[in-house]
């Protein structure tokens, strides 16, 4: 996470976060901290908010009969959590998420697991159609408290170059 302070008045400063297009370097890996311990409430709430009715996610008695013997954390929650963890490092200044590819859930996640993430910069290029902006591709990996990889995905983001972010142009931000 690149954190700076911008002077907004005499002896008055405002925190800013995120990376400009120029701050990304292919091969860099950003470790996203802190981790997040997934609670049973997190899993149940996300499952029910998204109307996922599979009982493996919220019916403990049903789940006891499965090979896992307990509720599984619903996989879109795992994905959403890892995206959220990565924001300060890779997309705090993003203009848009352009897409996600190759989403893989490589191991089950259970409530009580603590997840950690990291993102590796795979590619970057200046936008051909949007001057002052560029496209950055990252591979994000999620791990549980035992270091076991539980999820991976690639994400493409449109990132402003220095001087072209919203907060660079708006005084009240």
Secondary structure, DSSP 4 states (H G I P E B T S, - for coil): --EEEEEEETTEEEEEES--GGG--TT-EEEEEEEEEPPHHHHHHHHHHTT---GGGT-HHHHHTSTTSSPPPPHHHHHHHHHHHHIIIIITTEEEEEEEEEEEE-S---TT-EEEEEEEEEEEEE-SSSTTEEEEEEEEEEE-TTS-EEEEEEEEEEEEPTT-SHHHH-TT-
